[in-house]
């Protein structure tokens, strides 16, 4: 890194200071640039040479740990229905203290801090829809050298150029010598050009780290069709060169890509090195099951990043729209909401490993899906008191979607992102809570928290008005229970099975 820093500093000084003199100065400058470039390449070669030697020796046998389980408590197979009664009208001049909270948290707000009049909902302005983009070419000014490949990446047709020396196949038997050899061979190729092209797609496609890894793997599949081992090695090499902590592991037949995440993953086999969990990742949604494997305990110099799986910005796919019609009734009136979601996004989200529930609560929808949905719901709540607007949204999520547990629908635990809830025929408690919280946050502008009961997820809303019913206090604010799974329940009603349970609190959109 020292030589690299010196080179960058010298380049900065020489390009910012005025250049005077004769042609000899220009020749000397070119000679100096050639020497410094050679020095920098020598540094990279030395780094790769040392790592190649490391890969020949530093391997040990390890046993995988089974993936973590998010919640072992069974969910209810059937959900109860609350009494069918309409919400009581708001009585602003006859406030009563709310009942005791359902959690042993700080005291609730005194009534003199509560607005004596109902707050009327004024929905925020919606962001304009983005212009559709069917093809996003790699924004490289100068055409790269190498072999040209064309890939389809979630509807986008993309072109990349790569040095053919990068196409190296793993030799058998699979051992430390064959892996060390393939690293050495690939290090002789120009990998920087391909990495620059992949990085150039981050902004137009709004790729997070997982999207970057998927794009890298898609290129690997194109270069090494039919060989998952070669694909894994190629992805390992490029992700490492991109600065990510990535390791390779092998058994007699297969190699596995191991990477750590900033967020906790579930149901994914993992190994622990220096108190960091490295997960055996799969990019096609198919769970890997390595047993005893060999891997190394060390880092490639400069590879320090962990995958950030956050979906705070939606992936910009080449949208393929599918429509769904949702009906619900509230106050003896029936409504129909026409939603249009993106099947390419569904395909992308299906590759995601199981995450902590917090990530789902804090994820975003693509504007092309979000805005038409919010636009239809907006006139239904505009001008209503907060509690009335929340109760209407509750009824929509409670009754417009059919209920099944993940085990019943998928055969395993599978939390859904909001757009997935619009796609799949069934949803359960955490899916509805995530979807409900997203609507309340973006449509009503109210604060929401998730409530994590054993075997059940619900939500709670912080109202400006004093709203009665079950509530929980978080940092001095009173949040009223809102359960989008408890059929016909209003704000303040807890599902009977969880009435006396103390939930954990999930922070949303902080």
C-alpha positions as CSV (number, residue, x, y, z in Angstrom):
1,X,0.0,0.0,0.0
2,X,3.0,2.3,0.7
3,X,4.2,2.2,-3.0
4,X,0.6,2.8,-4.2
5,X,0.2,5.8,-1.9
6,X,3.6,7.3,-3.1
7,X,2.5,6.7,-6.8
8,X,-0.8,8.5,-6.2
9,X,0.8,11.4,-4.4
10,X,3.4,11.8,-7.1
11,X,0.8,11.7,-9.8
12,X,-1.2,14.4,-8.0
13,X,1.8,16.7,-7.6
14,X,2.9,16.3,-11.2
15,X,-0.5,16.8,-12.6
16,X,-1.3,19.9,-10.5
17,X,2.0,21.7,-10.8
18,X,2.8,23.7,-14.1
19,X,5.1,21.8,-16.4
20,X,7.9,23.8,-18.0
21,X,11.0,23.0,-20.1
22,X,11.8,21.2,-23.3
23,X,10.9,18.0,-24.9
24,X,13.5,16.3,-22.6
25,X,11.1,17.1,-19.7
26,X,8.3,15.2,-21.4
27,X,10.6,12.2,-22.2
28,X,11.8,12.2,-18.6
29,X,8.2,12.3,-17.4
30,X,7.1,9.4,-19.6
31,X,10.1,7.4,-18.4
32,X,9.3,8.1,-14.8
33,X,5.6,7.1,-15.3
34,X,6.8,3.9,-16.9
35,X,9.0,3.1,-13.9
36,X,6.3,4.0,-11.4
37,X,3.7,1.9,-13.2
38,X,6.2,-1.0,-13.2
39,X,6.8,-0.6,-9.5
40,X,3.0,-0.6,-8.8
41,X,2.6,-3.8,-10.9
42,X,5.5,-5.4,-9.1
43,X,3.7,-4.6,-5.8
44,X,0.5,-6.2,-7.1
45,X,2.4,-9.2,-8.3
46,X,4.2,-9.6,-5.0
47,X,0.9,-9.5,-3.1
48,X,-0.6,-12.2,-5.4
49,X,2.6,-14.2,-5.3
50,X,2.6,-14.2,-1.5
51,X,-1.1,-15.1,-1.4
52,X,-0.5,-17.9,-3.9
53,X,2.1,-19.4,-1.6
54,X,-0.2,-18.9,1.4
55,X,-2.9,-20.9,-0.4
56,X,-0.6,-23.9,-0.8
57,X,-0.1,-24.4,2.9
58,X,-2.6,-22.7,5.2
59,X,-5.6,-25.1,5.0
60,X,-7.4,-27.0,7.7
61,X,-10.4,-29.3,7.9
62,X,-13.5,-27.9,9.5
63,X,-17.1,-29.0,10.2
64,X,-19.9,-26.7,9.1
65,X,-22.5,-25.3,11.6
66,X,-26.1,-25.6,10.6
67,X,-27.9,-22.4,9.8
68,X,-29.4,-20.4,12.6
69,X,-33.1,-20.6,13.2
70,X,-34.9,-17.2,13.6
71,X,-37.8,-18.3,15.8
72,X,-38.5,-21.9,16.9
73,X,-41.9,-21.1,18.3
74,X,-44.6,-22.4,16.0
75,X,-46.9,-19.9,14.4
76,X,-50.7,-20.3,14.6
77,X,-52.1,-22.4,11.8
78,X,-55.3,-20.5,11.9
79,X,-55.8,-16.9,13.0
80,X,-58.7,-15.7,15.1
81,X,-61.2,-13.0,14.2
82,X,-61.9,-10.1,16.4
83,X,-65.5,-9.2,17.3
84,X,-67.2,-7.6,14.2
85,X,-67.9,-4.1,15.5
86,X,-67.2,-0.7,14.0
87,X,-64.6,1.5,15.6
88,X,-66.0,4.0,18.1
89,X,-66.0,7.6,16.9
90,X,-63.3,9.8,18.3
91,X,-64.5,11.8,21.3
92,X,-61.9,14.5,21.7
93,X,-63.3,16.2,24.8
94,X,-63.8,13.0,26.9
95,X,-60.4,11.5,26.9
96,X,-59.7,8.5,29.2
97,X,-56.3,7.3,30.4
98,X,-55.2,4.3,28.3
99,X,-55.1,0.9,29.9
100,X,-51.9,-0.6,31.3
101,X,-49.2,-1.3,28.7
102,X,-48.5,-4.8,27.5
103,X,-44.8,-4.4,28.3
104,X,-42.6,-3.5,31.2
105,X,-41.1,-0.5,29.6
106,X,-40.9,3.3,30.6
107,X,-44.1,4.9,31.8
108,X,-46.6,6.1,29.2
109,X,-47.0,9.8,28.3
110,X,-49.1,11.9,30.7
111,X,-52.4,13.0,29.2
112,X,-51.5,16.7,29.3
113,X,-48.9,15.9,26.6
114,X,-51.6,14.5,24.3
115,X,-53.3,16.7,21.8
116,X,-57.0,17.2,22.9
117,X,-58.2,17.2,19.3
118,X,-58.0,14.4,16.7
119,X,-55.2,15.0,14.2
120,X,-56.5,14.8,10.6
121,X,-54.4,12.8,8.1
122,X,-52.7,14.8,5.3
123,X,-50.9,12.3,3.2
124,X,-47.4,13.3,1.9
125,X,-46.8,14.0,-1.7
126,X,-45.8,11.0,-3.8
127,X,-42.4,11.0,-5.6
128,X,-42.7,11.0,-9.4
129,X,-42.4,7.7,-11.2
130,X,-39.0,7.0,-12.7
131,X,-38.7,6.8,-16.5
132,X,-38.7,3.1,-17.7
133,X,-35.3,1.8,-18.7
134,X,-35.2,-1.4,-20.7
135,X,-31.5,-1.5,-21.4
136,X,-28.7,0.0,-19.4
137,X,-25.4,-0.2,-21.2
138,X,-22.2,-0.2,-19.3
139,X,-21.3,3.5,-19.0
140,X,-17.7,3.1,-20.1
141,X,-16.4,5.9,-22.3
142,X,-13.6,3.9,-23.8
143,X,-14.4,0.4,-25.1
144,X,-12.5,-2.2,-23.0
145,X,-10.3,-4.8,-24.5
146,X,-10.9,-8.5,-24.4
147,X,-13.5,-11.1,-25.2
148,X,-17.1,-9.7,-25.4
149,X,-19.9,-11.4,-23.5
150,X,-23.6,-10.5,-23.4
151,X,-25.7,-11.3,-20.4
152,X,-29.3,-10.9,-19.4
153,X,-29.5,-9.6,-15.8
154,X,-33.0,-9.3,-14.5
155,X,-34.3,-8.1,-17.8
156,X,-31.4,-5.9,-18.8
157,X,-29.2,-6.8,-21.7
158,X,-25.6,-5.9,-20.7
159,X,-22.2,-6.2,-22.4
160,X,-18.9,-6.9,-20.7
161,X,-15.3,-7.4,-22.0
162,X,-12.9,-9.7,-20.1
163,X,-9.3,-10.8,-20.5
164,X,-9.4,-14.4,-21.8
165,X,-6.6,-15.3,-19.4
166,X,-9.2,-15.0,-16.6
167,X,-10.9,-18.1,-18.0
168,X,-9.1,-20.8,-16.1
169,X,-10.6,-24.1,-15.0
170,X,-10.0,-25.8,-11.7
171,X,-8.0,-28.9,-12.1
172,X,-8.7,-32.2,-10.3
173,X,-8.1,-33.5,-7.7
174,X,-9.5,-30.5,-5.9
175,X,-6.9,-29.5,-3.2
176,X,-4.8,-26.6,-2.0
177,X,-2.4,-27.0,-5.0
178,X,-5.1,-26.8,-7.6
179,X,-6.7,-23.7,-5.9
180,X,-3.3,-22.1,-5.4
181,X,-2.5,-22.7,-9.1
182,X,-5.8,-21.2,-10.3
183,X,-5.2,-18.0,-8.2
184,X,-1.8,-17.7,-9.6
185,X,-3.0,-18.0,-13.2
186,X,-5.9,-15.6,-12.8
187,X,-3.6,-13.0,-11.2
188,X,-1.6,-12.8,-14.5
189,X,-4.7,-11.5,-16.3
190,X,-6.2,-8.0,-16.5
191,X,-8.9,-8.3,-13.9
192,X,-9.1,-4.5,-13.3
193,X,-10.9,-3.8,-16.6
194,X,-13.7,-6.2,-15.8
195,X,-14.1,-4.9,-12.2
196,X,-14.4,-1.4,-13.5
197,X,-17.2,-2.4,-15.8
198,X,-19.1,-4.2,-13.0
199,X,-18.6,-1.3,-10.7
200,X,-19.9,1.1,-13.4
201,X,-23.3,-0.7,-13.2
202,X,-23.8,0.0,-9.5
203,X,-25.4,3.4,-9.9
204,X,-27.7,2.8,-12.9
205,X,-28.9,-0.5,-11.5
206,X,-28.9,0.7,-7.9
207,X,-27.0,-2.4,-6.9
208,X,-26.4,-3.1,-3.2
209,X,-23.6,-5.6,-2.3
210,X,-25.8,-8.6,-2.9
211,X,-26.8,-7.3,-6.3
212,X,-23.1,-6.7,-7.1
213,X,-22.3,-10.3,-6.0
214,X,-25.2,-11.6,-8.2
215,X,-24.0,-9.7,-11.2
216,X,-20.4,-11.0,-10.7
217,X,-21.8,-14.6,-10.5
218,X,-23.9,-14.1,-13.6
219,X,-20.8,-13.1,-15.5
220,X,-19.1,-16.2,-14.0
221,X,-21.9,-18.4,-15.3
222,X,-21.5,-17.0,-18.8
223,X,-17.7,-17.5,-18.8
224,X,-17.9,-21.0,-17.2
225,X,-21.3,-22.4,-18.3
226,X,-22.1,-25.8,-16.7
227,X,-19.4,-25.7,-14.0
228,X,-20.5,-24.5,-10.6
229,X,-17.0,-25.1,-9.2
230,X,-15.4,-22.8,-11.8
231,X,-18.2,-20.3,-11.3
232,X,-17.6,-20.3,-7.5
233,X,-13.8,-19.9,-8.0
234,X,-14.3,-17.0,-10.5
235,X,-16.7,-15.2,-8.1
236,X,-14.3,-15.7,-5.2
237,X,-11.4,-14.2,-7.2
238,X,-13.3,-11.1,-8.4
239,X,-15.1,-10.5,-5.1
240,X,-11.8,-10.7,-3.3
241,X,-10.2,-8.3,-5.8
242,X,-13.2,-6.0,-5.3
243,X,-12.2,-5.7,-1.6
244,X,-14.7,-8.1,0.0
245,X,-13.8,-10.7,2.6
246,X,-14.3,-13.9,0.6
247,X,-12.9,-17.4,1.1
248,X,-13.0,-20.6,-0.8
249,X,-13.6,-24.0,0.8
250,X,-13.6,-27.5,-0.8
251,X,-14.4,-31.1,-0.3
252,X,-13.5,-33.9,-2.7
253,X,-16.2,-32.9,-5.2
254,X,-17.2,-29.3,-4.8
255,X,-15.9,-25.8,-3.9
256,X,-17.9,-23.3,-1.8
257,X,-17.8,-19.6,-1.7
258,X,-17.8,-18.2,1.9
259,X,-18.5,-14.6,2.8
260,X,-19.4,-12.6,5.9
261,X,-22.4,-10.3,6.1
262,X,-23.0,-7.1,8.1
263,X,-26.4,-8.5,8.9
264,X,-27.1,-11.9,10.5
265,X,-28.1,-14.6,8.1
266,X,-30.4,-17.6,8.9
267,X,-30.7,-21.1,7.6
268,X,-27.3,-20.8,5.9
269,X,-24.4,-23.1,6.8
270,X,-21.5,-21.1,8.3
271,X,-18.0,-21.3,9.6
272,X,-16.4,-19.0,12.2
273,X,-13.0,-17.4,11.8
274,X,-11.7,-14.8,14.3
275,X,-15.3,-14.6,15.7
276,X,-16.7,-13.7,12.3
277,X,-19.3,-16.0,10.6
278,X,-18.5,-16.9,7.0
279,X,-21.7,-18.2,5.3
280,X,-21.7,-20.7,2.5
281,X,-23.6,-18.6,0.0
282,X,-25.8,-19.7,-2.9
283,X,-26.8,-17.2,-5.6
284,X,-29.7,-19.3,-7.0
285,X,-31.7,-19.6,-3.8
286,X,-30.8,-23.3,-3.5
287,X,-29.5,-24.1,0.0
288,X,-26.0,-25.6,0.1
289,X,-25.2,-28.4,2.5
290,X,-21.4,-28.7,3.0
291,X,-20.2,-31.1,5.7
292,X,-16.6,-31.5,6.4
293,X,-14.6,-29.1,4.3
294,X,-11.1,-27.7,3.9
295,X,-10.5,-24.0,4.0
296,X,-7.8,-21.5,4.9
297,X,-7.7,-19.0,7.8
298,X,-6.4,-15.8,6.5
299,X,-7.1,-12.6,4.4
300,X,-6.1,-11.3,1.1
301,X,-4.4,-7.9,1.7
302,X,-6.9,-5.1,1.4
303,X,-10.0,-7.4,1.3
304,X,-11.9,-6.1,4.3
305,X,-15.5,-5.4,3.3
306,X,-18.5,-7.5,4.5
307,X,-21.6,-7.8,2.4
308,X,-24.2,-5.2,3.3
309,X,-27.6,-6.8,2.5
310,X,-29.7,-3.7,3.2
311,X,-32.5,-3.0,0.7
312,X,-32.9,0.7,1.5
313,X,-33.0,1.4,-2.2
314,X,-34.9,-0.8,-4.6
315,X,-33.0,-2.7,-7.4
316,X,-33.7,-1.1,-10.8
317,X,-34.7,-4.1,-12.9
318,X,-36.1,-4.0,-16.4
319,X,-39.7,-4.2,-15.1
320,X,-42.0,-7.0,-16.1
321,X,-45.4,-6.0,-14.7
322,X,-48.0,-8.3,-13.3
323,X,-51.4,-7.2,-12.0
324,X,-53.3,-8.3,-8.9
325,X,-56.7,-7.2,-7.7
326,X,-57.3,-6.9,-4.0
327,X,-60.7,-6.4,-2.3
328,X,-61.6,-5.5,1.3
329,X,-64.6,-4.0,3.2
330,X,-64.6,-1.3,5.9
331,X,-67.6,0.3,7.5
332,X,-69.9,-1.6,5.2
333,X,-68.2,-0.3,2.1
334,X,-66.2,-2.5,-0.3
335,X,-63.0,-1.2,-2.0
336,X,-60.9,-2.7,-4.8
337,X,-57.2,-1.9,-5.0
338,X,-55.4,-2.8,-8.3
339,X,-51.7,-3.4,-7.7
340,X,-49.0,-4.0,-10.2
341,X,-45.8,-5.5,-9.1
342,X,-42.5,-6.5,-10.9
343,X,-41.8,-10.2,-11.5
344,X,-38.1,-9.4,-12.1
345,X,-37.9,-8.0,-8.6
346,X,-39.6,-11.1,-7.3
347,X,-37.0,-13.2,-9.0
348,X,-34.3,-11.1,-7.5
349,X,-35.7,-11.2,-4.0
350,X,-36.0,-15.0,-4.2
351,X,-32.2,-15.3,-4.3
352,X,-31.9,-13.5,-0.9
353,X,-30.8,-15.6,2.0
354,X,-33.0,-15.5,5.1
355,X,-32.4,-12.3,7.0
356,X,-33.2,-10.8,10.4
357,X,-36.8,-9.4,10.4
358,X,-35.4,-5.8,10.9
359,X,-34.1,-5.8,7.3
360,X,-37.5,-6.6,5.9
361,X,-39.1,-3.9,8.0
362,X,-36.6,-1.3,6.6
363,X,-36.7,-2.3,3.0
364,X,-38.1,-0.3,0.1
365,X,-40.3,-1.0,-2.9
366,X,-39.6,0.2,-6.4
367,X,-41.4,3.5,-7.1
368,X,-43.2,2.0,-10.1
369,X,-44.9,-0.5,-7.7
370,X,-45.2,1.8,-4.6
371,X,-46.7,5.0,-6.1
372,X,-49.8,3.4,-7.9
373,X,-50.6,1.5,-4.7
374,X,-50.2,4.6,-2.5
375,X,-52.2,6.7,-5.0
376,X,-55.2,4.4,-4.7
377,X,-55.1,4.3,-0.9
378,X,-54.5,8.0,-0.5
379,X,-58.2,9.2,-1.1
380,X,-59.5,6.5,1.3
381,X,-57.6,8.0,4.3
382,X,-57.3,11.7,3.3
383,X,-59.0,14.0,5.8
384,X,-59.7,11.2,8.3
385,X,-58.5,11.1,12.0
386,X,-55.3,9.2,12.4
387,X,-56.9,6.2,14.2
388,X,-59.6,6.0,11.5
389,X,-57.0,6.0,8.7
390,X,-54.9,3.3,10.5
391,X,-58.0,1.1,11.1
392,X,-58.8,1.3,7.4
393,X,-55.3,0.2,6.4
394,X,-55.4,-2.5,9.1
395,X,-58.6,-3.9,7.5
396,X,-57.1,-3.8,4.1
397,X,-54.0,-5.9,5.1
398,X,-56.0,-8.2,7.4
399,X,-58.6,-9.2,4.8
400,X,-57.3,-8.6,1.3
401,X,-54.7,-11.3,1.7
402,X,-55.2,-15.0,2.4
403,X,-53.4,-16.5,5.4
404,X,-51.0,-19.4,5.4
405,X,-47.8,-20.0,7.4
406,X,-44.5,-20.1,5.6
407,X,-44.3,-23.9,6.3
408,X,-47.7,-24.4,4.7
409,X,-46.9,-22.3,1.6
410,X,-43.1,-22.9,1.1
411,X,-42.3,-25.8,3.3
412,X,-39.8,-23.7,5.3
413,X,-39.6,-20.3,7.1
414,X,-39.5,-17.6,4.4
415,X,-40.0,-13.9,5.4
416,X,-41.4,-11.8,2.5
417,X,-40.4,-8.4,1.4
418,X,-43.3,-6.0,0.7
419,X,-43.3,-6.6,-3.0
420,X,-43.3,-10.4,-2.5
421,X,-46.4,-10.1,-0.3
422,X,-48.1,-8.6,-3.4
423,X,-47.0,-11.6,-5.5
424,X,-47.5,-14.7,-3.4
425,X,-51.1,-16.0,-2.9
426,X,-50.7,-16.3,0.9
427,X,-48.9,-14.4,3.7
428,X,-48.4,-14.8,7.4
429,X,-47.9,-12.5,10.4
430,X,-44.4,-11.1,9.7
431,X,-45.2,-10.5,6.0
432,X,-48.4,-8.6,6.8
433,X,-46.7,-6.6,9.5
434,X,-43.8,-5.6,7.2
435,X,-46.3,-4.6,4.5
436,X,-48.6,-2.7,6.9
437,X,-45.7,-0.8,8.5
438,X,-44.5,0.3,5.1
439,X,-47.9,1.7,4.1
440,X,-48.4,3.5,7.4
441,X,-44.9,5.0,7.2
442,X,-45.1,6.2,3.6
443,X,-48.9,7.0,3.3
444,X,-49.7,8.4,6.8
445,X,-46.3,9.5,7.9
446,X,-46.7,7.9,11.3
447,X,-44.1,6.2,13.4
448,X,-44.3,2.5,13.6
449,X,-42.4,-0.2,15.5
450,X,-42.5,-4.0,15.0
451,X,-43.6,-6.2,18.0
452,X,-41.7,-9.5,18.2
453,X,-43.7,-12.0,20.2
454,X,-42.7,-15.7,20.5
455,X,-44.1,-17.2,17.3
456,X,-45.8,-14.0,16.1
457,X,-45.0,-10.6,14.7
458,X,-47.3,-7.5,15.0
459,X,-46.8,-3.7,14.9
460,X,-47.6,-0.7,17.0
461,X,-48.3,2.9,15.9
462,X,-47.5,6.2,17.7
463,X,-50.5,8.5,17.3
464,X,-50.7,12.2,17.9
465,X,-54.2,11.6,19.5
466,X,-54.8,9.7,22.6
467,X,-56.0,6.3,21.4
468,X,-57.1,3.7,23.9
469,X,-56.4,0.0,24.0
470,X,-53.2,-2.1,24.4
471,X,-50.0,-0.1,24.1
472,X,-46.3,-0.3,24.6
473,X,-43.9,2.5,25.5
474,X,-40.7,3.1,23.6
475,X,-38.4,5.9,24.7
476,X,-41.2,7.8,26.3
477,X,-43.6,7.5,23.3
478,X,-46.8,5.5,23.5
479,X,-47.3,3.0,20.6
480,X,-50.7,1.5,20.3
481,X,-50.8,-2.2,19.2
482,X,-51.9,-2.7,15.6
483,X,-52.1,-6.3,14.5
484,X,-52.5,-6.7,10.7
485,X,-53.0,-10.5,11.1
486,X,-55.8,-10.4,13.7
487,X,-58.8,-10.3,11.5
488,X,-61.2,-7.3,12.0
489,X,-59.1,-6.1,14.9
490,X,-58.8,-2.3,15.5
491,X,-55.9,-0.3,16.8
492,X,-55.4,-1.2,20.5
493,X,-56.4,-4.9,20.2
494,X,-53.9,-7.6,20.8
495,X,-54.5,-11.2,19.6
496,X,-55.7,-13.1,22.6
497,X,-52.9,-15.7,22.6
498,X,-50.3,-12.9,23.0
499,X,-52.3,-10.6,25.4
500,X,-50.0,-11.2,28.4
501,X,-46.7,-11.7,26.4
502,X,-43.9,-9.1,26.5
503,X,-42.7,-8.5,22.9
504,X,-39.3,-7.3,21.6
505,X,-39.3,-4.0,19.8
506,X,-38.2,-3.7,16.2
507,X,-37.1,-0.2,15.1
508,X,-38.4,0.8,11.7
509,X,-37.1,3.6,9.3
510,X,-34.9,5.2,11.9
